């Protein structure tokens, strides 16, 4: 047996976020858990990203119950989540005590591996969350959001990796959310990090499949010494999703490299999710192939369909190509931020407004904040003309410090506001749910007793080929039945002095 390449499967989170608008019900994941838990994965990604939002917005499911259920159903395998640094799972920065409380509660409820990222790669926005993970005794994975621009270089990413290691992370993730990482840069980046940070530095590569090149990138990264890679069971893979787990296994055959994965278990899971996927046909992304034009726009997979729906709502669907061409220009004006939640939504929405209303005639509040530094710093310089417009729009100055340093303690206020809501259960978890989504949580607390919704059509046929449901005690089953789904995110945008609700699909 040669060197072992470890694997994280994203089937329980990012796979259905990318392909099914995060709508998969917990009850449709439960039957696969026993095989997943015994398949030999390094970890299973099952929480974070858009799932928290989708659970309370669409599925009437308590996301904390989902996490506790996964912990019971997957006792042998590390659970992994995606955390947006100082943004946690929301769309604004939270003061440090809230970040620390969230991490502690996630760890207490069963999370093992925290993949912590910042949309702008601003290390100051990662520091508190990483320290909180370390304090909890869990695995802190510092993340580099990979992107391509005139100011992003392999050397700059290697420098970031070194800074993350100095912050005490247990591993480093290269997060390629838009499938931009080509094979040779993948090799060079992993090799460079190993040389700079030490051969014992654990490197984890996450890459979507959208552009069609990243399965080769996984191989080149592995050849350079990458320790862990993300994949997804093939029945929920490719398109704007991820590379197939089974393809990785076969690709390594004869190379002297191997995985710990049990192919028989994985094929059972594949067959099961083949049945499940059809239930969510109405939520399926129409994009199932390869799009190398993303190397130009750099838009994560789920965003194109979202912008298309925005334009349709304005009777301007025929202008999608103009918007796709405008996105790189807006990105350049704002300092070349990586396009990942929430920066992808912010830049994408501003591009839509530029096309429909005229170049920066109307600014969203979020875009003005991005320009002014309230999300953090960008590696590139900002367009001074657009910066002046942002200052005039927001009526506040440019900042250069860490945004969270401007925030006042808010935990006591959040608890008081939550306790005033009907049907809250008084827990820290409910306070954190309210903190993440203050517009959605009150309605969710009221409807929670009715139990979770399943938006899938036509129940999966129970036959001899489908895996048997994982064994769980009555508490676990009730948690599962109290489970739900996820999807788009709503922003309130000021246009001509009036507030308008814009819905965008999360891309992280």
N, C-alpha and C positions, 0 to 999 in steps of 0.2 A: 504493500500500500504506500502510495506517495504522499506528498503534502496534502493535508485535508483543507478544503475550501469550505468554510462555514456558510450557511444560507439562512436568511430571514425571509419568510413568506409574508406578503402583504395582502393575502386573499381576504382577510377579515376586516381590512380598513381601506387602504389606498386603491386596491383593485376595484371595489365597487364604487368608491368615490370617483375614480377616473372614468369608469365605464357605465355606471348605473346611477349617477347623480347622488350617490351615498344613500340610496333608498332601501337597501337590503335590511329586512327585519331580522332581529336577533334569532327568532325561532327558525329562520332558514339557514342560520349558521351553526346552530347547536348540533345537528346530526353529523357534521363533519369534524367536530372537535376531538373526538376520541382518536380518529386516525391522524389528525394533525399533531396531536400531542405525542403520538408514538412514532412519528415519521423521521425524527432526528434533526429537527431544526435548531439553529442557534437561538432564535427567538421568533415570535409571531407578532407582527404589528397588528394591533386590534383597536386602538383608541387614539384620540387626538385628531388633528386636522379638522375636517368639517363634520366629523361624526357627532360631536357634542351639540353643535348647532342643529343638525338634522334630527337628532333624537328628540329634542324638545319642540322643534318647529313643525315637524311633519309626522313623527312617529308616536308622539305621546309617550315616549319612553324616557325613563330616568337614566341618563348616561352613567351615573355612578352605579346604578344597579347592573348595567351592562358590564362595567368593569368587574364588579364583584362576581358576576356570573361567569365571566371568562376565567377569573382566577380559580373558581371551583372546577370548571370544565377542563382546564389545561394545567393540571398540577405539576407536570414534569417539565414544562417549557417556560422560558422567560417571556414575559409579556412586554411589549414595546409600544411606546407612544411617540407622537410628533407634537412638540411643544414650541410655540412661537416666541420663546424668550420672554421679554418684558410684556409682550402682548398676550401671553398665556394661550388661550384658545379663543380670545375675543379679537377685537379689531382696533383697540386703543392700548396705550401703555397703562399698566397698573403700578401702583407704588409698591415698594419692595416687600412690605409686610404681607400684602395680598399674594404676591408671587411666592413667597416662602410658605404661606399657608396652603396655597393650591398644591404645590409640590409635595408637601408633607401629607396632605389628604390623599393625593393620588397614590403615593407610596403605601400609605396605610391601607388603602382599598385594594392593593394588589399589583401595582405597576412596578416593573423591574428595571427597564431600560428607558431612559428619557433622551430622545433625540432632540436636542435644543438648537433651534436656528433663529436667525434674525434676517428679515427680508432684505436688509441693506448690508448684511455682513458687518454690522457695527458691533464690535466685540463688547462695548459697554452695555449693550442690550442683552448680552448673554450671561454676564458675570453673576448676577443675583440668582438666576435660575440654576446655573451650574453649581454654585456654592450650596444652594438648598438641596439639590440632588445628592451631593456629596455628604451633606449633613444627615440626610435620611438613610445613608448607607446603601444607596442604590447606584446603578451604573449611569454615569453621566457621559453622554455622547455629544461632543462639540461638533458643530456642523458648518461646513463651507458650502454656501449656495453657489453652485457653479454657473457661470455665465460667460458670454463672449462679448468683448467690446474693445475699443482702442485702448482702454485704460486697465483692462483686466489681463494679467499675464500669469503664466505658470509660476513664476517666481513670487508674485504677490500672493497667490494662493498658498504657496509653501510657507511664506512668512506668516500667514494667518494660522496655518496648522501649528507652527511653532508657538505662536501666542496662545492658542487653545491648549496646547500641552502644558504650557507654563501656568495656565489657569487650573490645572489639575484634572482635566478630563480623562476618562478611562479609555476612550476610543475617539477616533476622528471619522466623521462621515463626510463623504463628498456627495452632495445632493444635487443631482441633475434632473430637475423637475420638468424641463422642456426638451429633453433628449438632444442636447447640444454637444455633449461630450464625445468627440470623435476618438477613434482607436489610438492614434499616436499621442494626442494630448493626455488620454487616460493613462497610458504607460508612463509618460514623462512626469505627470503629476504624482502618481503613486510612488514611482521610483524616487522622485525628489523629496517627498515627505519622509520616506523611509531613510534616505541618506541624511536629511537634516535633523529629524526628530528621533532617529534610532530605529534599528531593525525590529525592535520589540514593540513599536508603536502599532496599535491595532487600528487598521484602516477598513472602513465599511463603505461600499459604493452603492448608491441608490440611483438608478437611471430608468427613465421612462422609455418607451419603445417607439415613440411617435415618428421619428425621422428615419427609422429603419436601420440605423448603424450601430445601435448601442449593445446588441448582443456581442458583436465583435469587440466593442469597447470593454465589456465585462471580461472577455478573454484576455485582452491586452493588459488590463489592470491586474488580473490574477497573475499573469506572467511576471508583472513587475513587483508582485508581493502582496497584493490586496488580500486581506484575510477573510472578509465577509462580504457577500453580495446580496442584494434584494432581488427577488423574483416573485412571480405569481403563478399559481396553478393555471395551466393553459386554457381551461374553459372560461377564465376571466383574465385574459391577458391581451397583449398587442394593442393596436390602435393607439389611443392616447393613454393606454395603461402601461403594463410592464412586460418584460421579457419572460417567456414561459419557464417555469421551474424544470419541467421535463427536458426542455431543450438544453438547459445548462448541464444537466446530468449527462446527457448524450454527448455534448460538445467536449466534455473533459475526458471522455473515454480514450485511452491510448496515449494520454499526455503525461502520465506520471502524477497527475493530480486527481483527486477524488473528493466526494462529499460523504456525509454520514447518512444521507437520505435513503429511506426505504421506498423503492419505486412502487412496490405493490400497494402500500398505503396511499401514496400520492395518486396513483391511478384510480383508486376508489374515490378519493376526494374529487378528482377531475370529473369522473362520471356523475357524481352527485351534483356538482355545481353546473354541469351541463344542463341538468334538469332545472335547477333553480334559476339560471340566467333567463330562461324564456318567460318566467313569471313577471319579469321587470322590463318587458319589451318596450313599454311606453316611455321608460326612462333611459333607454339605451342611447348612447352616443351614436350618431349616424356615421361618425368617422371611425372606420375600422381598419384602414390601410396604413399607408406611409405618406408622409408629407414633408419633403425636404425644404419646402418654402419656409418652414418654421425656423430654419437657420437664419432667415432674414428678419422675420417678425419677432422670433423668440417667445411667442405666446404659448404658455402651457396649454396642453390639449383641451381641457374643459372650457377655456375662455372663448374660443372661436364661436362655439355654439351659443354661448351667452351673449356675445356681442351681436350675433345674428338676430337673436330674439329681441334685443334692445332696438335694433334698427327696424325690425318688422313692426314693432310697436309704434314706431314713428313713421311708418309707411315708406321706409328708406332701405329695405333689404338689399336693393340693387347697389348700395354704396358700401357694401362690406369690404370690397377690395381696397377702396379708398381708406377705410379705417385700418386695415392691415398694413397699409403703406404708411399711415400716420403714426402708428404705435412706435416704430423705431425712432422717429423724430421727437416724439414726446419724451421717450426714454433718454435720448441724448440731452434734451433741454433740462432734464431733471437730474443729471449727473450719472447716467448709466446705472440705475439700480438694477439688481437681478430681478427678474419678473417671477415672483412667488407671492403667495398670500402674505400681507395685503397689498404689496406694491403692484402686483399684476393687475388687480382690480382697479387700483387707483389710476395707473397709467392707461389701462384699457378704456375706462370710462371717460377720461379726459380726451383720449383720441376720438371717441364717439362724439363728444361735444364739439371738438374742433372741426370735425367734418360737417356736422349738422348746423352749427351756429357760427362758424368762422373761427379762425385761428386764435385761440385764447380769448375769445369774446366773452366766454363764460367759463369760470373756474369752479371746480367742485371744492368744497371745504377741505376734503382729504388731500387733494392735489396741492392746494396752497400750503397745507401743513407739511407735506413731503418736501416741497421746495424750501420751506423756511427752517427745516431741521427738526421739526417736532416728532418725526419718526426716527431720527438719528442722522448720521452723516453718510454721504455717498463718496465713493472713491474718485468720481469725476467731478469736474467743475460744473456749476449750473449756469444756464443761460441768464445773463444779468437782466435782459429785457423782461423775460418771463418771471424772474425773481422779483422785480419791481412790481409787476402785476399782482403777484401773490401777496406781497406786503400790503398793497392797496386793498386787495380783496379781503384779507384776513384782519386787517387793522391791528397787526401785532408784528414784532420785530423778528429778524433772523436770530436763531440761537445756535450756539456751537457746543454747548455742554450736553451732558447726558440728559435726554428728555425726562426720565423718571425723577431726576433730582428736583424738578419743578413741582412735583406732585406732593400734596399734603397727605398725611395719614388718613385712610379712608375706611379701614375695616369696621370701626365702630358705627360709622354712618351706614355702611352697606348692611350691617346686621340689623340696625334699627329699621331701615327701609324694608328689608326682607321680612322681618317679624310683623310688620304692618300688613303684609299681603295675606290674602285669604288662602288657606290650605298649605302654607309652608309648614315644614315639619320641624323647624327649629334647629336643624343641623347646620354645621359649618358647610357641608356639601351644598345645601340649598342656598346659603349665602353666596357661595362661589358661583353657582348656576345663575343666580340673579346678577352677580357682578359681571359675568361674561355677556349676558344677553338680557339687559333690564327691560327691553320692550317685549320680549317673547316669554320670559320666565313667569310673569304673573298669570298669564293665560294657561301656561303649562301646569302650574301648581294647582289651578282649579280643575283642570281636566285629568290630571294624573290618576285619580282614583278609578277612572273608567278603564284604565289599562292600555297597553300598547296597541297601535294600529299595524296592520300588515298591508302595504300598498301593492303587493304582488298579486297577480291574477292566477287563477287555476292552480290550486295546491299541488305540490310535488307528489307524484304517484309513489305510493309506498310499495316497493317491489323487492324482490330478493337481491337485486344488484345494488340497491341503495344502502349506504352504511346505516347501521342501527344507531339510534340516538344515544349520545353519551349518557352514561349513568349519572344521575344527579339526585341529591336529596330534595325533599319537598321545598326547602328554602331556596335552593338553586332554581328549581322549576318555576317558582313564583317570580323569582328575579328575571328569569328568561321571559316569562309571559308578560312581565312588566317592562318589556324591551321594545326598541323601535328603530327609526331610520334617520336619513339626513339629506341635505341639499343646498340650494342656493342661499345667498345672503342678501339682505336688504340694506341699502344705504339711503339716507335722506340727503338729497342734493338741493342746494339753493339755486334756483334759476329765475332770473329777472325778479328777485325779491320774494319769490314763493318757494316753498319746500316741495320737492317731488321725491317719491319713493322709487328707487331704482334697484332692481334685483339682479345680482350677479352670481355666477356659479363659482365656488371656491376652487382654487387651483393648486393648493399645496398638498 
